[in-house]
Structures are given as structure tokens and as C-alpha cells.
């Protein structure tokens, strides 16, 4: 399993993807949500500290992948990406 530094690197990588997609304008909000979710699940310490936010990102990622949900841009920017920022801060505490 990757160490915490590798997870932090992946966090930054996924954050860069989300930024590149530009949540304010991209038609690919489903991938913004999925990118926000994907890297968290394997880190047990994170699951404990950010569980509610993680579960919401997981749920929304599944909706994006399996139910073809169309996301509200404001919800993605003002709620779901805030969860990602919170999770990134928790990762920094671990290293």
C-alpha cells in the first residue's frame, strides 16, 4: 500500500485534474465528482476522520458512474469540492 506521502501526491494530482476541468465551466462535472472521491477510500485513518464527507463523495461518485446523474454546478463547487478541501487538510495532518 502506498505511504501517506504518496496519498498526498495523489491528492494533489486529483486536485489538479479537477482544476484543469474547471468546475465553473466544464461539462464533465461527473468526472470532477469522481476525481474528488477516488483517492480517499484506501486510507483507513482518513475514513475515520472524514467519514461523512467521504461517504457523500462516494455516493455522488456512484451516482455519476452508474446512474448518469447530471450535477448542479453550484452544488459541486460549493459543497462537494469543499469536502475535497477538508479531506486534503486531513491528509496533511497525517504526514
Secondary structure in CASP SS format (residue, H / E / C, confidence):
PFRMAT SS
TARGET T0000
AUTHOR 0000-0000-0000
METHOD secondary structure of the structure
MODEL  1
X C 1.00
X C 1.00
X C 1.00
X H 1.00
X H 1.00
X H 1.00
X H 1.00
X H 1.00
X H 1.00
X H 1.00
X H 1.00
X H 1.00
X H 1.00
X H 1.00
X H 1.00
X H 1.00
X H 1.00
X H 1.00
X H 1.00
X H 1.00
X H 1.00
X C 1.00
X C 1.00
X C 1.00
X C 1.00
X C 1.00
X C 1.00
X C 1.00
X H 1.00
X H 1.00
X H 1.00
X H 1.00
X H 1.00
X H 1.00
X H 1.00
X H 1.00
X H 1.00
X H 1.00
X C 1.00
X C 1.00
X C 1.00
X C 1.00
X C 1.00
X H 1.00
X H 1.00
X H 1.00
X H 1.00
X H 1.00
X H 1.00
X C 1.00
X H 1.00
X H 1.00
X H 1.00
X H 1.00
X H 1.00
X H 1.00
X H 1.00
X H 1.00
X H 1.00
X H 1.00
X H 1.00
X H 1.00
X H 1.00
X H 1.00
X H 1.00
X H 1.00
X C 1.00
X C 1.00
X C 1.00
X C 1.00
X C 1.00
X C 1.00
X H 1.00
X H 1.00
X H 1.00
X H 1.00
X H 1.00
X H 1.00
X H 1.00
X H 1.00
X H 1.00
X H 1.00
X H 1.00
X H 1.00
X H 1.00
X H 1.00
X H 1.00
X H 1.00
X H 1.00
X H 1.00
X H 1.00
X H 1.00
X H 1.00
X H 1.00
X C 1.00
END
